[in-house]
């Protein structure tokens, strides 16, 4: 690995993950030929998660118990601030890394000193399907840009590895967002630093019931907040703004928030009046047609 880094700090935030935390930790401990520490930040678990972590006899593990609930973003920020390494990697408490994940990503950073971070593909397992992400990986190049990320959330936290000094410069995770904190972070990161991409799926993501991804209103709130952050930015085009408004409108219709759906569909149509998709979305809010999946 050369002299690129002295140590990697891997951060796992956890809340009531007694059934899955051991699998996530074991997949980190199985990483090959890497000097790392593993920081588990428990965010108020009451199901025995901390007891499971405490039984693992490995000097690389540090357990931090938050005095009060901070949420996933806050827990990750606690871990970043406590990290001794100059490279930060994230793992989720219910997912699994392949054994060469860290080594492959660190090799990429060493090969290209212009990169400040990189991410990889992943496999998502749910009850009835197996999917590979990003779905359009063949169209992606070795570097993922701010413009690409503004249109689509391509980077999941457990696939992301970054230099700590760069993370500190962009302000860490936004603890006010109930969802999409990973997207918000990589948008701010990509505005200032280069992010590399490894198409190989090096992470297995399990579709766990009860995670925040099931709450549409949280996503609507987060998307509105992200939209407000970037309106007026020189790289945030009218077409990007229109697309974000359209997505929020569609989510709001599914959540039963018809007035909000209409307002964002109107804005999307105003920004791009020739776009038939946006005009149809507006008609749906006016006449209550069924919202497409």
N, C-alpha and C positions, 0 to 999 in steps of 0.2 A: 503493500500500500504506500510505500514511500513515506514522505514527511508531511503529507497534506494536513493531517489532523493528529492530535495527540489522543483524543478520545471522542467517542460519540455518546451523547446522552439521549436515551430513548425514554419517552414520556408516555405513560398510560394513565389517562383519567378514568375513574371508575365510580359508579354509584349502583349499588345493589346488583353486582354481577357475580355472585358466588357460583353460579352454574357455569360460567364461561371464562372467568378471569385466569384460571390455571392454564387453559389452552392458549390464551393470548400470551401469557408470560412464558410458557414453555417454548413457544415459537420464536420469541426474542432470544431466550437463553441458548437456543440451538443455532444461532448465527455463527457462521464459520470464519475463523481467523480475523476477528475484529475486537479491538479493545473498546469496550463500552460499559456504561453504567445504565441501570434501569431504574427509573423513578416512577413509582406508582403513587398517584395522587388520589387518595380516596375522598370522595365528596359526600360524606355523611351517610355511608352505607349502614344498614341495620339488619342485614341478612347473613352476616358472617363473612363477607368479602375480605375484611382485614385479617380475620383469623386464618383464612386460606393463604393469603400472601405471607403472613408471619411464619407459617410452617415451612416455607421454601427456604432451604439452607443454601443460600448463594450470596457471597459477599458483594456481588455486583448490584444487588437489589436494595433500594432505599424506599421505605414506605413513609409517605407524608399524609397525615390525617387533617383535613380542613376542619377548622373549628365551627364553621357554618357553611351551608350549601352555597357554592359559587357558580354552579353550572359547568358544562363541559369546557367552555371558553376560559372561564376563570381558573378551573383546575389545570388546564394546559399552561396558562400563564404562570401559575405557581411553580409548575415543573420547570419551565424555561428559566425562570429567575434562579431556581435552585441548582440548575445544571452546571456541572464542572467541565463538560465537553465544549469544544468549539464548533461541533456539528450537532444539530438537533434532528431527531427523528421521532415520529409519532406513531403510536399503535393504539387501536381501540380495544376496549376490554372484552369484546366479544368476537374478535377477528383473529386471523392467523397469517403469519408471514411464512414464505418459503425460505429455506435455510441460507440461500445466497443473496437474499434481498439487500441487506446492507452492503455487502461486498461489491455487488454489481453497481449500486448507486454511487458508492464512494469512488469506484474506479472511474466512473464517468466524470465526476468532479475533478479528479486528478488529471484526467486526459484533457480537460478543457478548463483552464483557470479562469476563463471569462464567466463561467457559470457560478451562480451563488446558491443554486438549489436545483433539484431534479425530482421528478416523480415517475411512477411506473404504472403500467396497466394492472387491472385486477379482475378476478373472477368473483361474481356475485352469485351466491347460492341461496335460493328460496325454496319453499315447499314444493313448487311445481315447475321450476325452471333453473337453468344454469345460463348466465349471461356474462359476456366479456365486455369490459369497459376500459377506456372510452370506446364507444361503439364505432366511431369513425377513425380508429387508430391508423388505418392505412393512409388517411389523408393528412395526418399530422407529420411534422418534421422533427428533427432532433431538438429543436427549440420551440417552446410554446410562448406566444406573445400576449401582451396585454389585450390586443384587439381580439384575438381568438377567445380569450377567457371572458371578455366582456359579453360576448354573445352566448357562451355556453360554459357551465361549471364543469370543467374537465378533471379537476384535481381533488381527490378525496384525501382527507388528512392522513390516513394510515399509509398512503403511498408517497407522502411528501417528506423530503429530507432537505435541510437548509443550513446555511452557515448562521451561527448564533448572532454574530454581530449585525448581519443583515436583518434578522428578525427583530432585534432590538431597535434598529433604526426606523423600521416601518410601524412600530407601535404595538406589536403582538396582536392577540385575538381581541376582537371587540366584544366585551362582556355584556353589552346591552342587546345583542342580537340573540333571540331564542333559537335561531336556526341559521344555516348557511354561513356560519362563522368561518368555515374553511374557504369558501368562495370569496368572501370579503377579504380575508387575509391574503390569498394569492393574487387577487386583483391589485391590492396595494403593493404587494411584493413585486409583481411583474411590471408595475409602472416604473420601478427604479432599478430592478435587477433582472438578470437573465435566468430563465428556468429551462433546464434540459428535460427531455422526455425519453423514457425507455419503454418501448412497446410491449415487451415481455410482461405477462401478468405475474407479479411476484407476491401478490397478496390475495388471500381468500377472504371475502367479505360475506358474513352471514346475515341474512335478513331476519333480524331478531325482533319478535313482537314487542311492542311497548316502547320502541325508541322514538325520538322526536320526529323522525321522518313521516310519521303517521298523522301529524297535526298540520292541516292545511292553513289554518289561521296563523300559525307561527311562521309558515313560509311566506304568506302574504305580507305580514309585518316586516319580515327580514328583507324581502324583495323591495318593498317600498323604501326602507331605510337605505339599502344599497343604491337604489335609483337616485335618491336625494343626494347621496355623497358624490355622484359622478356627473350630474347635470351641470353643464357649464365647462366641463373638462375639455380641452382642445381635441382629444382623441375620441370623445364620446359623441358620436355622430347622431343625426336625426333618426337614421334608420335603426341604430342601436336603441335609442330612447323609445322609439315606436315598438320595437320588439319587446322590450321590458314591460311597457304598458299593456301590450296584448297579453303577455303571459300572466301578469297580475289580474287582468280582467277575466281571463279564463279560470284562474284559481278562485277568484271571488265568486264567480257564478257557481262553481262546484260547492263552495262553502255556504251558498245561500245569501251572499251579500250582493244583491242585485244592483243597488245604487252605486256601490263602489265599482262593480263590474262595468256599469254603463259609463262612469266617469273616465275610467282608464281606457275603455274601448274608444270613446270619443277622442281622447288624446292621441291614441295610436292612429286613428283615421285622419285626424288633423295633420299629424306629422307626415303621414304617407297616404294621401287621399286616393292614390291609384291602386293601393294594395287591397285586393278583393278579400283576402283572409280577414283583415282588420275590419272591413266594412260589414262582412258577415257576422263577425263577433259583436259588432254594435247592434245589428238587427236582432241577434239572439237576446241581447239584454233588453231590447224594447218589446219583443213579442214572446219572450220566454220559450224559444226553441230549445231543444235538448242540446246541452253543451257537449261537444265531441270529447272523447277520451284523450 
